[in-house]
Amino acid sequence: MGLIKLRIRELAKERGWTIKEVSERSGVNYSTLKTYARSPGIAMVDVTALIKLARTFEVALEDLIEIVEE
């Protein structure tokens, strides 16, 4: 099974936002974001959260995701 890494920290840093600010702006639970941001590779993510994050960062879903293992 493939693993992905979400580019949350990188995209937040580019905008000068904290993970808490990303949570407030996106409506994605803070603890969920912390888990996603800290994980070196995850197998399952909430698609609704991905869509909210992509909209918040104004990027395509593909730009939010990095494949770390196939």
Biopython code that builds the backbone (N, CA, C, O; Angstrom):
import numpy as np
from Bio.PDB.StructureBuilder import StructureBuilder

atoms = [
    (1, "MET", "N", (0.842, -1.180, 0.000)),
    (1, "MET", "CA", (0.000, 0.000, 0.000)),
    (1, "MET", "C", (0.887, 1.243, 0.000)),
    (1, "MET", "O", (1.903, 1.269, 0.695)),
    (2, "GLY", "N", (0.529, 2.260, -0.755)),
    (2, "GLY", "CA", (1.299, 3.486, -0.841)),
    (2, "GLY", "C", (1.108, 4.398, 0.354)),
    (2, "GLY", "O", (0.067, 4.374, 1.011)),
    (3, "LEU", "N", (2.109, 5.189, 0.622)),
    (3, "LEU", "CA", (2.045, 6.178, 1.696)),
    (3, "LEU", "C", (2.213, 7.572, 1.101)),
    (3, "LEU", "O", (2.938, 7.771, 0.126)),
    (4, "ILE", "N", (1.526, 8.524, 1.712)),
    (4, "ILE", "CA", (1.656, 9.909, 1.279)),
    (4, "ILE", "C", (2.054, 10.789, 2.452)),
    (4, "ILE", "O", (1.867, 10.437, 3.617)),
    (5, "LYS", "N", (2.596, 11.917, 2.114)),
    (5, "LYS", "CA", (2.910, 12.943, 3.103)),
    (5, "LYS", "C", (2.192, 14.199, 2.642)),
    (5, "LYS", "O", (2.243, 14.557, 1.465)),
    (6, "LEU", "N", (1.526, 14.864, 3.569)),
    (6, "LEU", "CA", (0.850, 16.115, 3.230)),
    (6, "LEU", "C", (1.809, 17.272, 3.475)),
    (6, "LEU", "O", (2.509, 17.297, 4.487)),
    (7, "ARG", "N", (1.842, 18.209, 2.573)),
    (7, "ARG", "CA", (2.780, 19.338, 2.625)),
    (7, "ARG", "C", (2.238, 20.491, 3.467)),
    (7, "ARG", "O", (2.422, 21.656, 3.115)),
    (8, "ILE", "N", (1.579, 20.176, 4.565)),
    (8, "ILE", "CA", (0.916, 21.187, 5.401)),
    (8, "ILE", "C", (1.919, 22.163, 5.990)),
    (8, "ILE", "O", (1.751, 23.377, 5.867)),
    (9, "ARG", "N", (2.951, 21.650, 6.624)),
    (9, "ARG", "CA", (3.938, 22.544, 7.264)),
    (9, "ARG", "C", (4.610, 23.461, 6.247)),
    (9, "ARG", "O", (4.772, 24.657, 6.491)),
    (10, "GLU", "N", (4.991, 22.905, 5.131)),
    (10, "GLU", "CA", (5.663, 23.684, 4.089)),
    (10, "GLU", "C", (4.757, 24.801, 3.565)),
    (10, "GLU", "O", (5.180, 25.952, 3.455)),
    (11, "LEU", "N", (3.520, 24.456, 3.248)),
    (11, "LEU", "CA", (2.588, 25.449, 2.704)),
    (11, "LEU", "C", (2.215, 26.500, 3.750)),
    (11, "LEU", "O", (2.061, 27.677, 3.425)),
    (12, "ALA", "N", (2.071, 26.076, 4.998)),
    (12, "ALA", "CA", (1.766, 27.023, 6.071)),
    (12, "ALA", "C", (2.930, 27.995, 6.274)),
    (12, "ALA", "O", (2.727, 29.198, 6.441)),
    (13, "LYS", "N", (4.144, 27.458, 6.258)),
    (13, "LYS", "CA", (5.330, 28.297, 6.453)),
    (13, "LYS", "C", (5.451, 29.344, 5.347)),
    (13, "LYS", "O", (5.806, 30.493, 5.611)),
    (14, "GLU", "N", (5.152, 28.941, 4.102)),
    (14, "GLU", "CA", (5.211, 29.887, 2.981)),
    (14, "GLU", "C", (4.278, 31.077, 3.198)),
    (14, "GLU", "O", (4.548, 32.184, 2.730)),
    (15, "ARG", "N", (3.178, 30.838, 3.910)),
    (15, "ARG", "CA", (2.188, 31.896, 4.145)),
    (15, "ARG", "C", (2.346, 32.568, 5.502)),
    (15, "ARG", "O", (1.643, 33.528, 5.815)),
    (16, "GLY", "N", (3.275, 32.056, 6.306)),
    (16, "GLY", "CA", (3.478, 32.630, 7.640)),
    (16, "GLY", "C", (2.397, 32.224, 8.627)),
    (16, "GLY", "O", (2.122, 32.952, 9.581)),
    (17, "TRP", "N", (1.779, 31.062, 8.405)),
    (17, "TRP", "CA", (0.709, 30.569, 9.274)),
    (17, "TRP", "C", (1.228, 29.466, 10.180)),
    (17, "TRP", "O", (2.151, 28.734, 9.823)),
    (18, "THR", "N", (0.623, 29.357, 11.356)),
    (18, "THR", "CA", (0.868, 28.223, 12.234)),
    (18, "THR", "C", (-0.129, 27.119, 11.876)),
    (18, "THR", "O", (-1.079, 27.348, 11.129)),
    (19, "ILE", "N", (0.099, 25.926, 12.416)),
    (19, "ILE", "CA", (-0.848, 24.831, 12.200)),
    (19, "ILE", "C", (-2.200, 25.200, 12.807)),
    (19, "ILE", "O", (-3.242, 24.850, 12.252)),
    (20, "LYS", "N", (-2.192, 25.894, 13.926)),
    (20, "LYS", "CA", (-3.439, 26.346, 14.570)),
    (20, "LYS", "C", (-4.198, 27.282, 13.628)),
    (20, "LYS", "O", (-5.417, 27.167, 13.497)),
    (21, "GLU", "N", (-3.500, 28.199, 12.978)),
    (21, "GLU", "CA", (-4.144, 29.107, 12.030)),
    (21, "GLU", "C", (-4.707, 28.350, 10.831)),
    (21, "GLU", "O", (-5.791, 28.670, 10.342)),
    (22, "VAL", "N", (-3.975, 27.354, 10.362)),
    (22, "VAL", "CA", (-4.478, 26.535, 9.248)),
    (22, "VAL", "C", (-5.767, 25.854, 9.670)),
    (22, "VAL", "O", (-6.721, 25.792, 8.895)),
    (23, "SER", "N", (-5.802, 25.346, 10.886)),
    (23, "SER", "CA", (-7.008, 24.705, 11.406)),
    (23, "SER", "C", (-8.181, 25.678, 11.421)),
    (23, "SER", "O", (-9.278, 25.339, 10.978)),
    (24, "GLU", "N", (-7.953, 26.870, 11.923)),
    (24, "GLU", "CA", (-9.018, 27.875, 11.995)),
    (24, "GLU", "C", (-9.486, 28.305, 10.610)),
    (24, "GLU", "O", (-10.684, 28.477, 10.386)),
    (25, "ARG", "N", (-8.565, 28.476, 9.694)),
    (25, "ARG", "CA", (-8.910, 28.910, 8.342)),
    (25, "ARG", "C", (-9.619, 27.827, 7.535)),
    (25, "ARG", "O", (-10.497, 28.120, 6.724)),
    (26, "SER", "N", (-9.230, 26.569, 7.766)),
    (26, "SER", "CA", (-9.754, 25.470, 6.950)),
    (26, "SER", "C", (-10.970, 24.785, 7.560)),
    (26, "SER", "O", (-11.783, 24.201, 6.843)),
    (27, "GLY", "N", (-11.093, 24.854, 8.879)),
    (27, "GLY", "CA", (-12.165, 24.122, 9.541)),
    (27, "GLY", "C", (-11.807, 22.674, 9.815)),
    (27, "GLY", "O", (-12.659, 21.896, 10.242)),
    (28, "VAL", "N", (-10.546, 22.300, 9.573)),
    (28, "VAL", "CA", (-10.081, 20.942, 9.864)),
    (28, "VAL", "C", (-9.595, 20.914, 11.313)),
    (28, "VAL", "O", (-8.867, 21.806, 11.749)),
    (29, "ASN", "N", (-10.001, 19.892, 12.044)),
    (29, "ASN", "CA", (-9.658, 19.747, 13.450)),
    (29, "ASN", "C", (-8.150, 19.881, 13.667)),
    (29, "ASN", "O", (-7.352, 19.317, 12.918)),
    (30, "TYR", "N", (-7.775, 20.630, 14.693)),
    (30, "TYR", "CA", (-6.368, 20.896, 14.985)),
    (30, "TYR", "C", (-5.582, 19.612, 15.239)),
    (30, "TYR", "O", (-4.476, 19.459, 14.722)),
    (31, "SER", "N", (-6.134, 18.691, 16.025)),
    (31, "SER", "CA", (-5.397, 17.460, 16.318)),
    (31, "SER", "C", (-5.200, 16.611, 15.059)),
    (31, "SER", "O", (-4.178, 15.941, 14.913)),
    (32, "THR", "N", (-6.167, 16.641, 14.166)),
    (32, "THR", "CA", (-6.035, 15.940, 12.885)),
    (32, "THR", "C", (-4.907, 16.555, 12.071)),
    (32, "THR", "O", (-4.075, 15.840, 11.512)),
    (33, "LEU", "N", (-4.879, 17.871, 12.007)),
    (33, "LEU", "CA", (-3.823, 18.558, 11.262)),
    (33, "LEU", "C", (-2.447, 18.267, 11.839)),
    (33, "LEU", "O", (-1.495, 18.036, 11.093)),
    (34, "LYS", "N", (-2.336, 18.276, 13.167)),
    (34, "LYS", "CA", (-1.052, 17.974, 13.793)),
    (34, "LYS", "C", (-0.581, 16.588, 13.391)),
    (34, "LYS", "O", (0.592, 16.393, 13.071)),
    (35, "THR", "N", (-1.494, 15.628, 13.407)),
    (35, "THR", "CA", (-1.150, 14.259, 13.017)),
    (35, "THR", "C", (-0.688, 14.214, 11.569)),
    (35, "THR", "O", (0.344, 13.618, 11.260)),
    (36, "TYR", "N", (-1.447, 14.841, 10.688)),
    (36, "TYR", "CA", (-1.086, 14.858, 9.269)),
    (36, "TYR", "C", (0.252, 15.559, 9.047)),
    (36, "TYR", "O", (1.080, 15.082, 8.271)),
    (37, "ALA", "N", (0.465, 16.681, 9.719)),
    (37, "ALA", "CA", (1.676, 17.477, 9.509)),
    (37, "ALA", "C", (2.926, 16.778, 10.040)),
    (37, "ALA", "O", (4.007, 16.937, 9.472)),
    (38, "ARG", "N", (2.797, 16.018, 11.105)),
    (38, "ARG", "CA", (3.950, 15.364, 11.732)),
    (38, "ARG", "C", (4.301, 14.029, 11.095)),
    (38, "ARG", "O", (5.436, 13.566, 11.207)),
    (39, "SER", "N", (3.345, 13.413, 10.432)),
    (39, "SER", "CA", (3.549, 12.062, 9.923)),
    (39, "SER", "C", (4.491, 12.043, 8.721)),
    (39, "SER", "O", (4.310, 12.814, 7.778)),
    (40, "PRO", "N", (5.494, 11.166, 8.750)),
    (40, "PRO", "CA", (6.398, 11.044, 7.605)),
    (40, "PRO", "C", (5.751, 10.305, 6.438)),
    (40, "PRO", "O", (6.239, 10.365, 5.309)),
    (41, "GLY", "N", (4.646, 9.604, 6.719)),
    (41, "GLY", "CA", (3.922, 8.882, 5.683)),
    (41, "GLY", "C", (2.658, 8.270, 6.246)),
    (41, "GLY", "O", (2.712, 7.545, 7.240)),
    (42, "ILE", "N", (1.538, 8.544, 5.638)),
    (42, "ILE", "CA", (0.267, 8.009, 6.114)),
    (42, "ILE", "C", (-0.437, 7.282, 4.977)),
    (42, "ILE", "O", (-0.285, 7.626, 3.805)),
    (43, "ALA", "N", (-1.209, 6.274, 5.351)),
    (43, "ALA", "CA", (-1.883, 5.451, 4.357)),
    (43, "ALA", "C", (-3.308, 5.939, 4.078)),
    (43, "ALA", "O", (-3.813, 5.793, 2.964)),
    (44, "MET", "N", (-3.950, 6.515, 5.093)),
    (44, "MET", "CA", (-5.340, 6.940, 4.915)),
    (44, "MET", "C", (-5.524, 8.365, 5.433)),
    (44, "MET", "O", (-5.031, 8.724, 6.502)),
    (45, "VAL", "N", (-6.242, 9.163, 4.651)),
    (45, "VAL", "CA", (-6.567, 10.525, 5.065)),
    (45, "VAL", "C", (-8.036, 10.796, 4.751)),
    (45, "VAL", "O", (-8.640, 10.126, 3.915)),
    (46, "ASP", "N", (-8.586, 11.771, 5.422)),
    (46, "ASP", "CA", (-9.963, 12.186, 5.202)),
    (46, "ASP", "C", (-10.010, 13.063, 3.946)),
    (46, "ASP", "O", (-9.398, 14.130, 3.907)),
    (47, "VAL", "N", (-10.729, 12.614, 2.936)),
    (47, "VAL", "CA", (-10.794, 13.349, 1.667)),
    (47, "VAL", "C", (-11.410, 14.727, 1.859)),
    (47, "VAL", "O", (-10.988, 15.689, 1.216)),
    (48, "THR", "N", (-12.393, 14.832, 2.727)),
    (48, "THR", "CA", (-13.006, 16.136, 3.002)),
    (48, "THR", "C", (-11.963, 17.103, 3.563)),
    (48, "THR", "O", (-11.937, 18.277, 3.192)),
    (49, "ALA", "N", (-11.112, 16.611, 4.451)),
    (49, "ALA", "CA", (-10.043, 17.449, 5.014)),
    (49, "ALA", "C", (-9.076, 17.883, 3.924)),
    (49, "ALA", "O", (-8.643, 19.035, 3.903)),
    (50, "LEU", "N", (-8.733, 16.967, 3.013)),
    (50, "LEU", "CA", (-7.831, 17.317, 1.910)),
    (50, "LEU", "C", (-8.414, 18.433, 1.057)),
    (50, "LEU", "O", (-7.710, 19.374, 0.690)),
    (51, "ILE", "N", (-9.684, 18.328, 0.744)),
    (51, "ILE", "CA", (-10.338, 19.351, -0.077)),
    (51, "ILE", "C", (-10.329, 20.696, 0.646)),
    (51, "ILE", "O", (-10.027, 21.726, 0.043)),
    (52, "LYS", "N", (-10.658, 20.687, 1.930)),
    (52, "LYS", "CA", (-10.647, 21.931, 2.710)),
    (52, "LYS", "C", (-9.256, 22.551, 2.741)),
    (52, "LYS", "O", (-9.105, 23.764, 2.600)),
    (53, "LEU", "N", (-8.241, 21.711, 2.926)),
    (53, "LEU", "CA", (-6.868, 22.218, 2.973)),
    (53, "LEU", "C", (-6.432, 22.772, 1.629)),
    (53, "LEU", "O", (-5.814, 23.835, 1.568)),
    (54, "ALA", "N", (-6.744, 22.073, 0.561)),
    (54, "ALA", "CA", (-6.384, 22.560, -0.779)),
    (54, "ALA", "C", (-7.036, 23.918, -1.044)),
    (54, "ALA", "O", (-6.400, 24.818, -1.592)),
    (55, "ARG", "N", (-8.284, 24.062, -0.660)),
    (55, "ARG", "CA", (-8.976, 25.355, -0.840)),
    (55, "ARG", "C", (-8.344, 26.434, 0.023)),
    (55, "ARG", "O", (-8.162, 27.566, -0.426)),
    (56, "THR", "N", (-8.010, 26.090, 1.254)),
    (56, "THR", "CA", (-7.408, 27.066, 2.169)),
    (56, "THR", "C", (-6.070, 27.563, 1.638)),
    (56, "THR", "O", (-5.784, 28.760, 1.672)),
    (57, "PHE", "N", (-5.255, 26.636, 1.149)),
    (57, "PHE", "CA", (-3.944, 27.002, 0.611)),
    (57, "PHE", "C", (-4.018, 27.481, -0.841)),
    (57, "PHE", "O", (-3.026, 27.954, -1.394)),
    (58, "GLU", "N", (-5.191, 27.355, -1.448)),
    (58, "GLU", "CA", (-5.409, 27.735, -2.852)),
    (58, "GLU", "C", (-4.440, 26.989, -3.776)),
    (58, "GLU", "O", (-3.772, 27.581, -4.623)),
    (59, "VAL", "N", (-4.391, 25.654, -3.578)),
    (59, "VAL", "CA", (-3.566, 24.786, -4.413)),
    (59, "VAL", "C", (-4.416, 23.616, -4.896)),
    (59, "VAL", "O", (-5.476, 23.333, -4.337)),
    (60, "ALA", "N", (-3.941, 22.941, -5.936)),
    (60, "ALA", "CA", (-4.591, 21.721, -6.395)),
    (60, "ALA", "C", (-4.284, 20.605, -5.402)),
    (60, "ALA", "O", (-3.264, 20.646, -4.715)),
    (61, "LEU", "N", (-5.160, 19.614, -5.327)),
    (61, "LEU", "CA", (-4.925, 18.480, -4.434)),
    (61, "LEU", "C", (-3.555, 17.856, -4.671)),
    (61, "LEU", "O", (-2.873, 17.461, -3.725)),
    (62, "GLU", "N", (-3.158, 17.770, -5.934)),
    (62, "GLU", "CA", (-1.861, 17.170, -6.264)),
    (62, "GLU", "C", (-0.697, 17.927, -5.630)),
    (62, "GLU", "O", (0.339, 17.335, -5.329)),
    (63, "ASP", "N", (-0.865, 19.234, -5.429)),
    (63, "ASP", "CA", (0.196, 20.044, -4.848)),
    (63, "ASP", "C", (0.273, 19.911, -3.330)),
    (63, "ASP", "O", (1.260, 20.312, -2.714)),
    (64, "LEU", "N", (-0.762, 19.352, -2.741)),
    (64, "LEU", "CA", (-0.821, 19.159, -1.296)),
    (64, "LEU", "C", (-0.220, 17.827, -0.881)),
    (64, "LEU", "O", (0.189, 17.651, 0.267)),
    (65, "ILE", "N", (-0.168, 16.897, -1.815)),
    (65, "ILE", "CA", (0.229, 15.519, -1.521)),
    (65, "ILE", "C", (1.589, 15.199, -2.116)),
    (65, "ILE", "O", (1.893, 15.561, -3.253)),
    (66, "GLU", "N", (2.395, 14.516, -1.325)),
    (66, "GLU", "CA", (3.685, 14.008, -1.804)),
    (66, "GLU", "C", (3.694, 12.506, -1.573)),
    (66, "GLU", "O", (3.480, 12.059, -0.445)),
    (67, "ILE", "N", (3.934, 11.724, -2.600)),
    (67, "ILE", "CA", (3.997, 10.273, -2.452)),
    (67, "ILE", "C", (5.372, 9.901, -1.919)),
    (67, "ILE", "O", (6.395, 10.241, -2.514)),
    (68, "VAL", "N", (5.384, 9.195, -0.785)),
    (68, "VAL", "CA", (6.652, 8.836, -0.169)),
    (68, "VAL", "C", (6.976, 7.356, -0.325)),
    (68, "VAL", "O", (8.130, 6.953, -0.180)),
    (69, "GLU", "N", (5.962, 6.544, -0.620)),
    (69, "GLU", "CA", (6.209, 5.120, -0.821)),
    (69, "GLU", "C", (5.070, 4.534, -1.635)),
    (69, "GLU", "O", (3.901, 4.774, -1.331)),
    (70, "GLU", "N", (5.399, 3.768, -2.667)),
    (70, "GLU", "CA", (4.358, 3.143, -3.482)),
    (70, "GLU", "C", (4.308, 1.669, -3.240)),
    (70, "GLU", "O", (3.490, 0.972, -3.840)),
]
sb = StructureBuilder()
sb.init_structure("model")
sb.init_model(0)
sb.init_chain("A")
sb.init_seg("    ")
for serial, (resi, resn, name, xyz) in enumerate(atoms, 1):
    if name == "N":
        sb.init_residue(resn, " ", resi, " ")
    sb.init_atom(name, np.array(xyz, "f"), 0.0, 1.0, " ", f" {name:<3s}", serial, name[0])
structure = sb.get_structure()
